[in-house]
Amino acid sequence: MFLSASYIEVLYSLRQKLTLLIFCLLLVIPGRAERPAEEIKSIKADQILNTKQFNYLDKGSIITLRIATPAQDKVVFESLMRIESTDKELYNLILSHSPQVGTELLWVCNSEIEKVRIDSYDIDSISSDTLSVVFSVHFPADSVYISANGHSYPFSSHGIRSDRGYRFHILGDKHSQLKLLSRQAELLTVGKEEQHLSAWYWILLIVVVDMIVFLGMHWRHRRQKRLKANNRIEILTSFGDEGGTVKLPRANAVYLFGGLQVFDNKGEEVSQRFSPLLRELFILLLLRSADNGISSEELTTTLWFDKDDVSAKNNRAVNLSKLRVLVESVGGCTIAKISGNWRVQFDKTAFVDYYECLPEKIRPDSLTTERIKIIAALTAKGSLLSECDYLWLDSFKSHMADNLIESLLKYATLLDEHEAYDTKLLISDIIFRFDSVNEPALRLKCGTYVAMRKQYMAKTTYEHFCREYKSLYDEPFEHSFNSIISQ
């Protein structure tokens, strides 16, 4: 069996208490009555515009935005509303305005774009200085409707469904040229008639939940055994598929990118068991182990510089002993003194993300598309130990970032100019995780979008870069968009 007898007894005891509690509630809480199921009513729900939570649209939604009309002589290309789904789908409603073309609405989903021009009579139909945009969707439907001052235009829904959660961002950019005058949101929901739920209903519910819990534990146990037997990086899908492309090990694994995570041989994270000092000691040993280890004197100078020799030696011995016990649960990981230097050693069953990005593993002449995917997955949570601010760690962070950026940019120059678009975009995204204002990465990403005939995506990338540059350096980016895409 995969659960101990005492653990099972605790679960059954909790279930019995839950059953007793539900029976008591049934005695004191009256039933509720439902409205007829066919009645549809609108419920005002400003919380749908709360970007901190996902909302389920039930029967649909209506979102109304009233903005000031851009001046006729201005060029505007800005997002009115960005929608994120729980399935990582991204939608964007963009307002484009220029003296030559006029005013257009663009409905963008991934690489697909639909647009419609707003004629002058639409703008004049309400007021010459305001523009009312209404986004509406009713389920079941395979299209959405976007209205501009009373004139409605149908667009493809691109998979918007009632059983997915959505998060709505309205304008949101403090540098926006558009002025939001008012906003309103409604959720369309169906009322239901209240009914008395019998005790048998709750008993059946408890039994079903109980079975799901035990089946889930059984599935988890079997999954952990498979992970232990197959502890390796595995390419799952190609570019463009949802959910990522790389499966990373979760047993006998140490991750440093985005923050320290240590997983034992059962796939459980144990890094929370490290005290602050043991965490720093483990990180220092691990990083220095990639380069012949670290001597006892260097350990003392780095971590116990404020203590005398005897006290420092005792502290070093005690903490190394504690750390050995902690890392025993990580299979294939040992701490030993070899040739006068302390090292953390890993065998082939263990995985360390930092070692996968050392210079010898990321040489431009040895990189491949699959390797780029792995690097992207490893760095998806952020740069090296982003939550740690040890003084001695800065050199490791800068060397890692410099080597990785240099290798990726060199590899990008080896790719065909009119091919490997996805790989180039992935390379630029990786670089931006380490250096958000890296100009070569900006040129690579914008140039790739232009080659893909996605001018609006290139422009959006450039504008985001300029805002980030201004935020960091408090001065405008000196290169124009045309100069970036022309090189």
N, C-alpha and C positions, 0 to 999 in steps of 0.2 A: 504493500500500500504506500501511497505517496504522502499521506497525512498521518501524524501520530494520533494515538487513541485519545490523549488528553486534549489535543486541539479539536478533534471531532466532538468531544463532550462539551467543550466551550461553545461551539457553534450550535449544537442542539439546544443548549441551555438558553442561548440568545434567541433562538427561534421560538421557544416556548414562552419566553417573556414577551416577545413581540405579539404572539397570538393572544395572550391575556390582555395586553394593552389595547389591541384592536377591538376585542369584545367589550371592554369597558367603554371605549369611545362610542361604539354602536349604541350603548344604552343611554348615553347622555347627549349625543349629537343627532338632531332630527335630520330627516332626508331633505333633499333640495329638489325643486321642480324645474324642468327644462322648458324652454320655449320651442315652438314648432321648428323642426329641422329645416323647413324650406324658407324660413324668414332670414333674409340677409340684411344686416344693418351696418352702417359705417360707424366706426369707433375712432374718435380722435386719439392719436397716439404719437405725440411729439417724441416719445422715447425711441421711435423708429430711427430718428436722426442722431441717436446717441452712439458715437463711434466706438464705445467701449464694449458693446454687446452685439450679438447677432440676433436678428428677429426673423421669425417665421411668418410668411405672408398670408397663410391660410387660404382665403378665397381671392386675395389680390391686394393691391395697394395703389394709392394715388398720392403723388408728391408734387406740390406746386411751388415753384420758385418765381419770385418777382424781382427782376434786376433792372438796374438803370441801363438804358440802351447805350452801347459804345458810341463815342463821337465818330462821325462819318470819315474823318481824316486819320483815324487811328487804326493800327493793325493789332488785332487781338486774337490769340489762340490759347484758350484756357479751358480747363475742365470745370463744367458746372456741377457734375455729380459723378463720383467714383463709387462703384459698387463692388464689394468683396463678398464671395460666398464661402461657406464652410468647406466646400470642395475645392477651394483655391482658384475658382474662376474669377477673372477680373473683367469688369465692364466699365466703360467710360463714356459719359455724355459730354461732348466738347462743343463750345461755341467758337466759331471761326468768323472773323470779321476783317475785311480790308476794303479800301476805297475801290479797288479794281473789281473784286469779285462780289462784294456785298456781304450779307450775313448768311451763314450756313450752320446747320446743326449736324454734328458727326456722332454716330453711334458706333463705338469701337469695342470689339471683343477679340482678345488675342491679336491675331494678324488680320482679322476681318474688319472691314469698315464700310458703313453705309452713311450716306449724307444726303441732305435735302437743303435746298436754298429757300430762305424765308423771303418771299417777295415783299415789296414795299407796302402793298395793301394789307398784308398781315400785320405789319408793325403799326400802321396808321389806324388799324381797326379799333384800338383801345386808346393808346396815347403815344405821341411821337417820342417821348423820352423814357418810356418803360417797355419792358419785354417780359411777358408772362409765359413761362415754360412749364408745362404739365407733363409729368411722366406717370403713365398708368399701365397696370397689368391686371387682367382678370383671369382666373383659372377656372376650368381648363382652357388653355390657349397656347398657340405656338407663335404669338407675336405680341409686341408691346406697342403702345401708342404714345407718341410724343407730340404734344400740341404747342404751338407758338401763337399766342394771342388769339386763341379760339379756333385756329385752323389745325386739324389733326393729321398726323402723318404716321402710317404703319411701318414698323421696323421688325426685323427678325428678333425673336426672344433669345436666341443663342443658348437655349437650355435653362432659362430661368424657370424654376419649379417651386411649387408650394411646400414641398417636403425638405427644402434646403434653407438654411439660415443665411441671412444677408446683412451686411453692415454698410451703411450709407455715409459717404463723406461729401458734404456740401461745400463747394469752393474750398475753404480751409486754408488757402495760402495767404499769409499776411501781406505778401507783395502783389496780390491780385489787382489787375486793372479794373475788374468788375466790382460793382457795388451791389450787394444783396439788400433789397428793400424789405422783403418779407419772405417767409417760408411756412409751409403747412404740410402736414403728412396725415394720411388716414390709412388704417388697416381695415380691410373688408373681412368680416368674420361671420360665422354662422352660429346662431343661438341654438341651444339644445334644451330639451325638456327635462327637468330634474326628476329623478326617480329614486325610490328607496332601494338601497343595496343591501341584500341579505347577508347574514353572517357566513353563509356558505360561499358567497362570492369572495369574501376576504380569506376564508380558509383555503379556497382553491388558488387564490393569488399567492398566498404564502408558500403553498406546495410548489407552484410553478417557479417562484423566485428561488426557493431552496434548491430545486433541481438545476436551475441556471447557474447558481453559485458553485455547486459541486462540479458541474460539467465544465465551468470556466476554470476551476482549479485544476481539474484533470487535464484540460487542454493546455494550460500554462505549464504544467509539469512536463508534458510531452514536448512542448515547444522548447523549453529550456534544455532538455536532453538533446534535441536536434541541433540547437545552437552550439552546445558544447562539443558535439561530434563534428560540427562543420563551422568552426570558428575562423572565418575568412571573409575577405571582401568579395562580394559577388555582384557582377553587372546584371541588372534585372531587365531593363527596358532601354529603348532608344530615346533620343531627344524628342521633346514634345509631349511625352506621356506624362500624365499627372502622377503625383505622389513621389517624385524623385526617381533617380535611375540607379542608385547604388545602395546596397544593403551592407551596413557596417556591423562588425561583431559586437555582441553585448555580453560576452562572457570572457573572462581572463583578458580584459582590455583596459587600457589607460588612455584617456583623452585629455589633451591640454588646450586645444583650440576652443575658444569660447568660454573656457573655465575648466578647472580640474574635475574630472569624473573618473572614478576607479570602480570597475565591475569585477566581482569575484567569479569563481568557477561555476556559480549557480546563476549568474546573470544579475545578481543584486548589486546595487550601487553601495559602496562602503566608504566613499570619500568623506561622508559626514562624520565618520568615527575619528578622523584625524583632528588632533588639536591644532591650533594655528602654527605652533612651532614644528610639529611633526609634518604638517602640510608643506611648510617651507623647506624643511630638511629633505623630504621625499622629492620635491620638485628640483631642488639643487642637485641631489644625487643623480636623478634621472637625466637632467640636461647635461651634466658634466660627464655622464657615462658614455655619451656619444663621442667623447673626445678623451679617452684614456682614464676617466675617473677624476677624483679629487683627493688630495692628501689630507691627513688629519690636521695639519697646521692650517691649511686653507679653510677647512671646515670651521676651525676655532676662530680664525680671523673674520670669517663672514658672519657666523651666527652667535658666537660667544666672545666678541671682542671686548666686552665690558667686564669680563671676569678674569680672575688670576688663573695661572696655569693649572693648579690643582682642581679648582672648581670647574674650569672649562673642560678639563679631561673627564671629570665625573659626569658632568651634564652630557657630554658627547656620548659616553658609554651608555648611560641610562636611556637616552633618546634613541640611539641606534638599536638598542635591544627592544624598546617598545615598537619601533617601526618594523623590525623583523617580524614580530608577532602579527602586526596588522596586515602585512603584505603576504603572509602565508596563505591567506584565503584566495589570493590571485594565483592561479596555477601557473607554473613555469616562471615565477618571479622570486628572486633571491637577492639578498644584500650581502656582499662579501668584500673583503680586502684583498686585492690582487696586485702583486708587484708594488706594494706600498701605497696604493690608491684605493679609495672606497668606490664601489660601483654597484649599480642596480643591474642585475642580469636577467634577461628574458629568454626563454627557449622558444621554439617554433610554434608552440600552442598559444602564446600570448601575442597581443597586438597593441602597438603604441602608435598613435597618429603622428606624433612629432617625428618619429623615425622615418615615416613614410614621406616626409617633406624635407629631408636633409639634402644638401647639394648633390650628393652622388645619386640620389633617387629622382632628381628633377632636372637633369641635364637636358638642354634643348634638343640635342641630337637623339635622345632616347625617349622623349615624351611622345605620347600617342593620344588619340581622342579619348580612349578609354581611361587613360591615366589622368587626363584633364577632368573627366567626370568624377574620378575618385578624389582628386584634390578639391574639387568644388564641394563634394559631400563632406569632406573632413573639415573644411573651413566655413561651412554653412552657418554655424553658430557664432562665428566671430573670429577675431585674431587670436594670437597666442596668449593664453592666460590673461584675458582682458580684465578680469576682476582683481588681479594681483598687482601690487605697486612696490615690490621689493626693489631697492636701489640696484642691486647686482643683476636684476633680471632685464634691465633696459637694453643691455648689449645683445642678449639673446633675442629679444623681440625685434630689434632693428636689423640684426643680421639675417634672421629668418625672413622678415618682410622684404629686405633688399634682394636676397638671393631668389626668393620666389617670384617677385615682380620682374627681375631681370631675365630669368629663365622663361617665364611665360611670354614676355614681350618678344624675346628672340625667337621662340617657337612660332609665335603669330606671324613673324616675317617669313617663315618657311612655308606657310600655307598659301595655296593658290588664291590670287586676288579675288576671283569671282566664285570661289567655292568655300566650303567649311564655314558658312555663316554662323551656324549655331555654336560651333567651337569658339569662334572669335568673340561672340557675345558672352559666352561663358567665361572666357579668359578675362575680358574686361570687368565682368562682375566680380570675379575673384580678386582682382587687383584693387577694386574699389573698397573691398572689405578691409584691406590693410592701409590704403591711402585713398581717402574719399575725394581728393583733388589731384589725382594723378593725370597729368595732361596727355601723355601717350595713350593711356587707357581711354580717355575721352575721344581722342582722334580715332582710335580703333573702333569704338562702339558706334560713333556717329557715322564714320565712313562705311561701316558694315550695313547700318540701316539704310543709308543712301543707296548702296549697291543693291539692297533688297527692295528698293523703291518704296521705302517707308519713311518719307521725308518728315512726316509729322512726329514719328517716334524719335528720329534724330534731333529734331528741334526740341522736343520735350526733354530728352536727355541733356542737351546743352543747357537749357534753362535751369534744370535742377542742379547741374554742376555749378553754374554761375551763382545760384543762391547759396550753395554750400561753401563756395570760395569766398563770397562776401561775408558769410557768417564766421569763417575761420580767420580771415586776414583783414576784415573790416575795410576792404577796398574792392572795387569791381575787377572782374576778370578782363585782362587786356585784349584778348583775341576775340574777333567776331566769329559768328557762326559760319559764315562763308569761308573764312580763313581756316577754320578747323576742318571742314569737309573737303577743302581743296588740296590738302596735303596728305 
